[in-house]
Amino acid sequence: MASQTIESHRAGAEVVRGDAASCKKAAVELLSDIGLPKGLFPLDDMQEFGYNREAGFMWLVQGKKKVEHTFKKAKQTVSYAGE
């Protein structure tokens, strides 16, 4: 399901693929540009990050392993899993 949504927004989007560091850098820059916390996506296993400015649609693709992260200030644990 997510793959279909991503494909529908891929045309005209800025997409970074490859190493996790480049993807994470692009994600942090975008979050900063739109005024969101830089740590919103604490994923070190990103394989792709994309943003379609016209549609306001952002996505990321991570590796297969499931990641759990606790936001200390909010005292909330979240889970990120592959599709």
Long-range contacts (C-beta under 8 A, 24 or more apart in sequence): 1-83, 2-59, 2-83, 3-83, 5-57, 5-59, 6-50, 6-59, 6-61, 9-50, 9-52, 9-55, 9-57, 9-59, 10-50, 10-52, 11-52, 12-52, 12-54, 13-50, 13-51, 13-52, 13-53, 13-57, 14-50, 14-51, 14-52, 14-53, 15-48, 15-49, 15-50, 16-48, 16-49, 16-50, 17-47, 17-48, 18-47, 20-44, 20-45, 20-46, 20-47, 23-47, 23-48, 23-49, 23-60, 24-49, 26-51, 27-60, 30-58, 39-71, 41-80, 42-67, 42-69, 43-67, 43-80
